[in-house]
Amino acid sequence: MAKKLDPVSWEGEEYIVKDHNTAWYIGLTAITLGLGALAIWLQGWTFLVLVIMSAITIIVSNLRPPRKIHYTLDEQGLTEESKLHEYSEYRAFGILKEGDNYSAILIPKKRFGLQTKVYFPTESGEAIVDALGARLPMEEVKLDLLDKIVNFLRI
């Protein structure tokens, strides 16, 4: 039987804000215009709509500030606002450092299940790792290819 777990609560950002200077927006515009011109030349109208919608989505999501999310780790699992992620859904967890930011990544049992990633302040790190470690084994986690691409593009 697992030992009694004292609840650990904290607030974290929904995602990490990345700096976007004028050159980033010029690059996004150039790529969008280039792909749009290619779509028009090939008469790929669906692709053209996809390119335009993708550019709009990237800009809008980058202009919206991240929400502060309240997290709690307790006996049942990780509660994200009002959504409970039970420990039984996960086989392990890992800690990832991205620049100055730390995140806990819960690794699902299901082969194609989605990881749950939560950001936390450095001062709460030890309590969070202890609480997760009392219920799940810790594994080394690394950024996958898609995460590396997103970080490179600063999306």
Secondary structure, 3 states (H helix, E strand, C coil): CCCCCCCEEEEEECCCCCCCCHHHHHHHHHHHHHHHHHHHHCCCHHHHHHHHHHHHHHHHHHHCCCCEEEEEECCCEEEECCEEEEHHHEEEEEEEEECCEEEEEEEECCCCCCCEEEEECHHHHHHHHHHHHCCCCECCCCCCHHHHHHHHHCC
